[in-house]
Amino acid sequence: MTVIKNIVGSSEIVSFPRFDMFNVPAKIDTGADSGAIHCTTIEEREIGGKSVLRFSPFDHPENVIIATDYMMKVVKSSNGDREKRYFIDTAIVVQGKEYPITLSLADRKEMTWPVLIGKKFLSEQHFLVDVRRSAQVSFAE
């Protein structure tokens, strides 16, 4: 028997403590397998003989994250195109509680939502989605 921990709405305000990013609007997307986070300057480099992934979350070039544990997979985007994306493991705070999450890094500047939370995370963490609920979200320009 699965126990539901929390109920989320169709949108939530989330935080990424490892990136020092707080109060970020996120779309709960049960049609997406995995989640995605808006990043720019996504590049794989070799540092000290090791491959690392460098990226800047949420259009903040001054905030460069270096990940040594990442993977690349092919995903099908919302428009049906297949593309290679990098995935990282990080932590997300939803409704005041921290959870582990795997996210793809994608340039989402043309999208309404900077973060998507997909069904894999929702299932793993035993969330139930109530589409009648949503966070009061405002988008900063």
Secondary structure, 3 states (H helix, E strand, C coil): CCCCCEEECCEEEEEEHHHCEEEEEEEECCCCCCEEEEEEEEEEEEECCEEEEEEEECCCCCCCEEECCEEEEEEECCCCCEEEEEEEEEEEEECCEEEEEEEEEECCCCCCCCEEECHHHHHHCCEEECCCCCCCCCCCC
